Amino acid sequence: MSSYQIRQTPGDTEWFRSARFGMFIHWGLYAMPARHEWIKCRERITEDKYDQYFKYFDPDLYDPREWAKMAKAAGMKYAVFTTKHHEGFCMFDSQYTDYKCTNTPAGRDLLREFVDAFRAEGIRIGFYYSLIDWHHPHFTIDYIHPRRDDPDAEQQNIGRDMAIYARYMRDQVRELLTIYGKIDILWFDWSYPNSNGEKVKPWMKGKGRQDWESEKLIALARELQPGIIIDNRADIEQDLWTPEQYQVTEWVRHKETGELVTWEACQTFSGSWGYHRDETSWKSPEMLIRMLVNTVSCGGNLLMNVGPNARGEFDSRAKAALNAFADWMHGNSRSIHNCTMAEPDLLSCLPPDCRFTQSQDGKRLYLHLFAYPFGHLLLRGLAGKVDYAQFLHDGSEILMTEGKVDHFSEGAAKGDDLLVLNLPVIKPDVLVPVIELFLK
């Protein structure tokens, strides 16, 4: 069994650390302008203009059963859906607002269809809920609000009451956690109590736990769904640390205690979370696989985002990315699911340009080849510890020798602790080949 001690938190994170791979879905009215989910903020769009998207939102090709099948094929074990993003538009039939999908030409509860479809495929359900709401009349104007540059912005704040908005959030979270059955993850987003060094007027300051009344909000969620996993973005530490859009290189630790924590890297296929028609920085298939492997090799989960278009479909680029995961995971998922960072004494044996993951029962070690070597792979420190070796994708044996490289050259590597894997010259037709080592 894995010897790593992980910080205990209120939620049930054991299944989560076995799942390792999930789908994030950012979908809302911003799919219609198709140039970033923060468009309302970035372009300072007024409510009247943004209402055009509400008026014409009609995802007539939406079929979450197809989404769920693609997620399952890609090896994703859970999915997190944006019930409401910063624009304030609700993708569910909330009784506390008219600004919701059932009042658009869509005319139906899009969240309900998602839940039913993904649950039918055995995929656990997570809800993203934005703490920010640029539509709500009581959400005060701050330094990232679309109305921040209006000449009368300060006057527009008069009469706005964040306590009323905080109650609105609790009402909606109660809906989300009572109407749709068991919910496994509640993903709040996000707090910004500091101004990031920007010079802003006092009335434009950012928002944090006091503004959201986070203690009440989290207590409500825990009451309604005991064991639910909640992230840390409501400005109160909970179950899940969520580094965003960068590649973690070691297990995330608690800043004060140094304990290992449950963490999840949230990443995008391209530069945006929402559908962006003209975005060009799409990651290559090999980069995507490496990101997944690297994350699990550091004891974390990968939450990979898809931004559906305004018709309710994943576009061809997103489908290609998901297919890349599906092709690789078909033969190699055993090195991801139910795996974690290798034990410390094994990590010291890791060759260059490789990553280890290890089964949580400790019996199998998975060696991911980021760069394919010529002829031999040297594993110092593993002599006498490996019973059998094979390529994971096809189960084909890899011959081993110990103590030295079986080669006529006088300069061939030697050593009592040396395990040598004898590899074929031609790299297997796999983006990242994996060698499965059965430990003695």
GUDO-461906 format. One record per residue: y negated, x negated, z negated of N, C-alpha, C, O in turn. Coordinates in steps of 0.2 Angstrom, whole numbers, plus 5000, padded with zeros to 4 digits. Atoms other than C-alpha are relative to their C-alpha. Example, Ala and Ser with C-alpha at 12.3 -4.5 7.8 and 13.67 -1.06 7.14 Angstrom:
2
500649965000502249384961499449965000499549914997;500650045001500549324964499550044997498950014996;
END
This chain:
440
500649965000500050005000499449965000499449904997;500650035000498249955003499849984993499850034989;500250015007497549864988499350014999499050004993;500749995001495749904991499850064996500150114996;500249955004494849994978499350035002498949995003;500649964996493550124985499750044995500050074991;500449965005492150204975500250075000500250105005;499849935000492650374969499450045000498850024997;500549964999491550514974500250074999500850084998;499849945002491550704971500550035006500950075004;499649974995492350754988500749975001500849924999;499450024999494050734995500049965007500049985012;500150044994493950585006500649965002500649925007;499450044998495750525007500250025007500449975011;499849984993496150625023499549975005499849955010;500550024996494550565030500149925002500149905008;499850074999495050375028500649995004500749945006;499450004996496650415037499950025007500150005012;500249974994495850515051499749945005499949945011;500350064997494750365056499550025006499149985008;500349994994494050445072499850085001500250125000;500249934999492950605075499550015005499249965008;500549984995491850695087499450034997499450074993;500749975002489950725084499850045006499950025012;500249964994489250865095499250024998499150064994;500749985000487350875097499850055006499850035011;500149954995486951035106499450054997499550084992;500549955001485351145106499650015005499850005011;500549984995483851205115499849945004499649945010;500250064997483451025119500449975006500349935009;499650024994484851015131499750035007499950005012;500349974994483751115143499549955003499549945009;500450054997482350985145500449945002500249905006;499550064998483750855145499749935000499849895004;500350065000482650715140499949974993499449944991;500050035007483050675121500050064996499650114997;500049955005483450785106499450014996499250064993;500750005003481750735099499450025004498950005002;500649994996480750795113499450044997498950034999;500549965003479850925103499549964996498949974996;500450055004479150785092499749955005499149945004;500350054996478950655105499450025005499049995006;500549974996477950765117499550054997499250085001;500549955004477050865104500050075003499550105004;500049934996477651025112499950064995500150064989;500249945004476951185105500550055000501050055004;499549955000477951335100500050045006500650065008;500049964994477351435115500449975005500850005009;499750044994477951305127500849994999501250005003;499350015001479551275118500450065000501050065001;499749944999479951455118500350025007500750065007;499749994994480351445136500749985000501150025003;499350025000481951355132500450064996501050074998;499749955004482351495119500150065005500650105005;499949944996482051625132500550005006500850055007;499650014995483151555145500749964998501149945003;499450035002484551475135500650045001500750094998;499549964998486151535143500649955002500749945008;499550054998487651415142500750045002501250054998;499549954997488751525153500749965001501250005002;499450044998490051385156500349974993500849934993;499850025007490351355137500750024999500950084999;499349985002492251345133500249954995500449894997;499850055005492551255117500749984999500949934997;499350024999494351265120500249945004500649895002;500050064996494151135133499849944996500149884997;500350065004493051025122500649984995500749924994;499550025005494451035108500649965003500849925000;499550034997495750985120499949935002500349885001;500250064998494750835126500049954993500149904993;500050045006494450785108500649984997500749924995;499350025002496250795103500349955004500649905001;499750054996496750695118499749934999500149884999;500350075002495550555113500249984993500049924991;499850035007496350545096499550024994499649994989;500549985005494850625087500450064995500750114997;499749955005495450715070499650054997499850094993;500549965003493850795065499450015005499349965009;500649994996492250865073499550034996499650074992;500649985004490550885067499550035005499350005010;500449974995489451015076499350024997499250034991;500749995002487551035075499950084999499850115004;500249935001487251205067499350025001499150075003;500850004999485351175067499849935000499949894996;500350075000484451015073499350014998499050064996;500750015003482650965069499550065003499050085000;500449954996481951095082500050074996499650114997;499949945004482551235070500450055003500550104999;499649944997483551335082500750004997501149944997;499450005003485151395075500650025005500550075009;499449984996486851395084500550044997501150044999;499649955003487551525073499650064999499050064999;500349945001487151705069499850014993500050054989;500249995007486151685053499650064999499250085004;500449945002485351835045499349984998498950034996;500750025003483851735039499549985005499049955003;500550024994483051695056500250045006500750065007;499949974993482851775073500049945005500249955011;500050064996482751595080500749975000500949924997;499350025000484651585084500350025007500050065011;499750004993485851585099500250075001500250095007;499849934999486351775097499450045003499550095006;500649974997484551815102499749975006499249995009;500150034993484551715118500550035005500950075003;499549984995485451755134500749984999501250025001;499350015002486951675126500350064997500950084999;499849945002487151825116500650004995500950054994;499450005004488551765105499949944995499549904995;500050055005488951655090500449945002501049945002;499750064997489251485098500449964995500949934996;499750045005489751405081500750034999501250004998;499349975001491151535078500549985005501049975004;499650024995491851495095500349934999500849915000;499850075001491851305091500550004995501049974995;499650005006492651335074500750025002501249995001;499449974998494051445081500449955005501049945004;499650044995494451325096500249934997500849914998;499850065003494451165086500550004995501049964994;499549995005495451235072500650015003501249995000;499449994997496751295084500349945002500949945003;499750064997497051115090500149954994500349904995;499850045006497251055072499449954998499649904994;500550055001495550965071499650034994499450094994;500449985005494550975055499350015002499149985006;500749984998492851055055499549974995499549974989;500550025003491250985050499350035003499350045009;500649974998489451055050499449954999499349934993;500750045000487850955054499550064998499550115002;500649955002486351045046499449954999499449914994;500750045000484550975049499650024994499550084993;500449985006483550965033499350015003498850045000;500649994997482050955045500050065004500550085007;500049944996481451105054499350015002498850044999;500749994998479951105065499850075003499250085005;500249944998479951285069499950054994499550094994;500149955006479951365051499349994998499049944997;500749995002478251425046499849974993499249954992;500150035007478451345028500249935000500149904995;499950075000478951175034499449965001499149975006;500750034999477451065031500049955005500449915006;500250054995476650955044500049934997499749924992;500050075003477050775041500049955006499849975011;500250054995476950615051500550005006500449965011;499650004995478450655062500050075003500450095008;500049934997478050845065499650005007499249965008;500350004993477550895083499350024999498950005004;500749985001475850965076499649944997499049964995;500450055005475350805067499449975003498949954999;500650034997474050755080499550065002499050045004;500449954999473250925081499349994996499449974990;500750015004471350915076500050044993499750024988;500049965006471751055063500650004996500850054993;499350005003473450995057499950014993500450044990;500149995007472850985039499950074998500250104993;500149925001472251165040500650045001500750094997;499449964999473851225047500549994994500950044994;499550015005474751155032499850054994500250064990;500249965006473751275020500450065000500550105005;499649945001474851415014500849985001501250024999;499350014999476451325019500349984993500049944989;499750015007477751315004500749975001501150015003;499450034999479151195004500650034996501250034997;499549965004480051294990500350065004500950075003;499849944996480151445002500549975005501050005006;499550034995480951325015500649984997501249995000;499450025003482151255003500550054998501150054999;499649945001482751424998500350025006500950055006;499849984994482951465016500649955002501149985005;499550044999484051315018500650014996501250024998;499449985004485151365003500350065003500950075003;499749944997485351535011500449995006501050025007;499650014994485951465027500649964999501149975002;499550045002487051335019500650054997501250044998;499549955003487851485009500450045006501050055006;499749964994488151575026500549955003501149975004;499550054996488951415034500649994996501249984999;499550025004490051385019500450064998500950054994;499749945002490651565017500350045006500850075005;499849964995490851645034500549975004500950005008;499650034995491851515044500649974997500949925000;499450035003493251475032499949934997499449914995;500150065003493651305025499749955005499849945010;500350054997492451175030500149934997500049934991;499850065003492850995028499449954999499549914994;500550045001491250905030499350035001499250085005;500749985000489350945027499649945001499549904997;500450064997488250825037499350025000499050045005;500749995000486450835031499649955004499949895004;500350054997485150745041499250035000499150085002;500050075004483950665035499450004996498950044997;500650005004482750615022499649945002499849895004;500550054999481150505024499550004996498950014997;500550005005480250495008499549955001498949964998;500550054999479350335013499750015007500050045012;500350004994478250315028500149955005499849945010;499850064995479050165036499549955001499449935007;500550044999477550065034499450035004498949995004;500549984996476450175044499450034995499650054990;500549975004474750225038499950075001499650095006;500149934999474750405035499650034994499650004989;500449975006473650525025500550034995501150054997;499649985005474350585009500450075001500950085000;499749934999474650765015500549995006500950045008;499550014994475750695030500649964998501049935002;499550055002476950595019500750035002500750095003;499349984999478850605022500350044995499950064990;499749955005480050715013500749974998501149935001;499450035004481550675001500350064996500250124997;499649965004482650754988499650064996499850114996;500449955003481150844979499850065005499850115003;500249954995480650934995500550045002500550105003;499449964998482350985000500350044994500750084995;499649985006482851024982500749995000501150035000;499450034998484350924986500650024994501150034996;499549995005485250944969500250075000500850094999;499849934999485251134971500450015006500950055006;499749994993485751124989500849974999501250005002;499350035000487251004985500450044995501050054996;499649965004487751104970500350065003500950085001;499849944997487851264980500649985005501150025005;499550024996488951174993500649984996501250014998;499450025004490151104980500350064997500950074996;499849945003490251274972500450045005501050075003;499749964995490751364988500649965003501050005005;499550044997491851224995500249944996500049884998;499850065004492651114982500449955004500849975008;499750054996493150954989499749985007499949935010;500350024994492050955004499649935000499449914995;500350074999491350785010499350015002499150055007;500749994998489450775010499749935001499949884997;500350064999488450635017499449984995499350024991;500550025005487050535008499350025002498849994999;500649994997485650595019499550054997499050064999;500449965004484950725007499649964995499349994990;500450055005484250574997500350004993500049994988;499650005006485650594984500649975002501050005006;499450034998487150484984500650054999500650094994;499449965000488750584988500649975002500849924998;499350034998490350544997500049955006500449905006;499950034993489950465014499349965001498849995001;500550054998488850315019500050015008500650005011;500049994992488250335038499649965004499149985006;500450044995487650185047500050035007500550055010;500149964994486950245063499749955006499349915005;500250044994486850155080500049934999499549895003;499950075000487349985075500749984998501050024995;499350025001488949885074500149974993499849914992;499950035006489449855056500649955001501049955004;499650064999490349685054500449994993500949954993;499650015006491049705036500050074996499650114998;500049945004491549845024499450024997499149974993;500649995003490049935018500150014993500650044990;499950005007489749915000499450034996498850044999;500549975004488750004987499449954998499649894996;500550055001487049924985499949974993499749924992;500150015007487049924966500649974997500649924994;499450025003488849904961500449955004500849915001;499650054996489549804976500750035002501150005005;499449974998490949934977500150015007499650035011;499849974994491849974993499950075001500150114996;500249935000491250144999500450035006500649995011;499849974995491850275011499550015005498950035004;500650004995490850255027500250025007500850025009;499949984993490650315045499549985004498949995003;500550024996489750235059499950065005500450085009;500149944995488950375070499749965006499149935005;500250034994488750315088499950055006500250105006;500149964994488250385105500349965006500449905006;499750034994489050355122499449975004499549925007;500650034996487250325129499549994994499649994988;500550015005485550305120499850064996499450064991;500349935004485250495115500650034997501250024999;499549965004486150615104500150065004500750095006;499949944996485750765114500149985008500049935010;499950014993486050785133499449975003498850005002;500650044997484950665143500249995007500649945008;499850014993485050685161499949945004500449915007;500250064997484250525166500149944996499949884998;499950065004484850405153500549965003501049985006;499650044996485650255160500449954996500849914999;499750065004486250145145500750024998500850024992;499349985002488050215145500449944998500549905002;499650065002489250105136500650005004500950055007;499450014996490750035146500650024996500650024990;499349985003492550095142500249954995500449964989;499850055004492949925135499649994993499849984988;500450005006491449925123500250064995500250054989;499849955004491950095117500649994996500650004990;499450015004493650045112499949944995500249954990;500150055005493049885104499650034994499750014988;500349975005491849985094500450044995500450034989;499549975004493250095087500449954996500549964990;499650055004494349945083499649974995499949964989;500450045005492949845075499950054994499950024988;500249965006492449995064500650014995500650004989;499450005004494250025058500249944997500549944991;499850065003494549845055499549984994499749934991;500550015006493049855043500150054995499750064990;499849945004493850005034499650065001499550104996;500449944999492750135042500250055005500750035008;499949954995492750285053499550005005498949975004;500550004994491950305070499950085002500450115003;500249934998491050475073499649995007499049975007;500350024994490650465092499750075003500150125003;500449944998489350585099500150025007500149985012;500049974994489450705114499450055000499350094996;500649954999487850795120500250055006500050035012;499949954995488350955130499450015004498950015001;500649984996487251005144499850084999500250114995;500349935001486251175145500550055002500450115000;499549954998487751265154500650004995501050044996;499550005005488851215139500649965002501249975000;499550054998489851075147499949934998499349914997;500150075001490150895144499949975008500349995012;500150024993489450805160500649955002501049924997;499550044998490550685170500049934997500649914996;500050075004489950525161500350014993500749964991;499749985007490450605144500850015001501249984997;499349994999492150655151500349945002500949924999;499750064998492450485158500149964994500649924993;500050045006492050405141500650034996501049994993;499449975004493250525132500749995003501249985000;499450024997494550495145500249934999500849914998;499850075002494450305141500350004994500849964993;499749995007494750345123500750035001501250004998;499349974999496250455128500549965003501149955000;499550054997497050325139500249954996500849934995;499850055005496950195126500450024994500949994992;499749975006497350305111500850025002501250034997;499349974999498950375120500549954998501049974995;499550055002499850205117499849964994500349934991;500250055005498850125104499750044993499450004989;500349965006498350265091500349984993499949994988;499750025007499550195078499649944997499749934991;500450065003498350045076499350034997499049994994;500649975003496950165071500150054995499850054989;499949955005497550325062500449974995500949934996;499750025006498150295044500049925000500449894997;500150075000497550115046499349984996498950024996;500650025003496150015037500049925001500349895005;500150074999495549835035500649964997500949984992;499450045003496949705033499849974993499349964992;500150045007497249625016499749945001499849905006;500450075000496149475012500549945002500249905006;499650064999497649355013500250005007500349945010;499849994993498049415031499449995004499449965009;500650014996496249415037499849925001499649905006;500150074999496249225034500449975006500349915008;499650024994497549215048499850025007500150015012;500249974994496549305061499749955005499349915003;500250054995496349205077499350025003499150085002;500649994997494649195087500150065005500650075008;500049954995494149345098500550064998500850095003;499549955001495349465089499850044994499350024990;500149965006495349605076500650024997501150045001;499449975003496649655063499850074997499350084995;500049945004496949835057500749994996501249964999;499350005004498449865044500150074998499750114996;499849935002499350025041499950004992500049954989;500249995007498950095024500649994995500549974989;499450015004500750075018500149925000500549904996;500050075000500449885021500649975004500749915005;499450024997502049875032499949975007500349935010;500150024993501249845049499349975001498850004998;500750034999499849735055499950005008500349985012;500249994993498949765071499549955003499049955000;500450054998498249625081499750025007500050035012;500449974994496849685094499749945004499449905001;500250064996496549555108499350025004499450055009;500749994997494649565112500049955006499649965011;500050054995494949405123500749985001501149964996;499350014999496649385131500149925001499949895005;499950074999497349205128500549985005500950025008;499550034995498349095139500649984997500649934993;499450035002500149075135500250014993500850044992;499850005007500149065116499450034996498850024997;500549975005499249155102500349974993500849984991;499850045006499249045086499750044994499150064993;500249965006499249135069500249964994500849964992;499950055006499049005055500150044994499650084992;499949965007499749075038500550055001500650084995;499549945000500949205045500749985001501150025002;499350024999502449095047500450034994500250024988;499549975006503949175037499850074998500150104994;500249935003502949345035500150055005500150115003;499949954995503349435052500750005002501049955004;499349994998505049505056500150025007500650005010;500049984993504649575073499350015003498950035000;500649994997503249585086500150035007500650025010;499949964993502949695101499350025002498850034998;500649974998501549755112500050084998500650114999;500049935002501049925105500050055005500450105005;500149954995500650015121500750025004500850075006;499349994997502449995128500649994996501250004998;499450025004503549935114500449945002501049945001;499750064997503949775123500049944995499549934993;500050065005504549625113499649945002499549935008;500450065000503449475110500449954997500549954991;499650055003504449315107499649964995499049954997;500450045005503949215092500449934999501049934999;499750065003504249035086499549984994499050014993;500350025006503748955070499949924999500449895002;500150075001503048785065499749965006499349915004;500350044995502548725082500050045007500450095007;500049974994502148785100500549975004500649905005;499550034996503648765111499849985007499850025012;500350034994502848655124500149935001500149894995;499850075000503148485131499449954999499549894997;500650045001501348425128500049984993500250014988;500050035006501148305114499450034995499550034989;500549975004499548395109500150074998499650104995;499949935002500348565106500050004992500149964988;500149985007499948645089500649994996501150014998;499450005005501048615074499850024993499250024992;500149985007501148665056500550044997500750095000;499549965003502348735043499850075000500250124999;500249935001501248895041499950035007499650095007;500249974994501048925060500550045003501150035004;499649954996501749075069499750005007499150015008;500250014993501649065088500350065003500950085003;499849944995501649225099500049975007499549955009;500050024993502249185116499850065005500250115006;500349954996501249295128500149995007500149945010;500050014993501449335146499349985003498849995000;500650024998500249255157499550055003498950045002;500449944997499549415165499950054994500350074991;500249955005498649525153500250075002500250095008;499849934999499349705151499550045003498950035001;500549954997498449845160499850044995499850104995;500249965006497649895144499349974998499249914998;500750025001495749885140500049954994499749894995;499950045006496149805123500750004998500950054995;499350005002497949755121500149994992499749964989;499850005007498749775104500749984998501150005002;499450035002500149675096500250034993499850024988;499749975007501149765082500449954997501049935000;499750055004501749645069500450044994500050074990;499649975006503149715057500149954995500449904996;500050055005502949625041500650004996500950064995;499450005004504349565030499950034993500350034989;
END
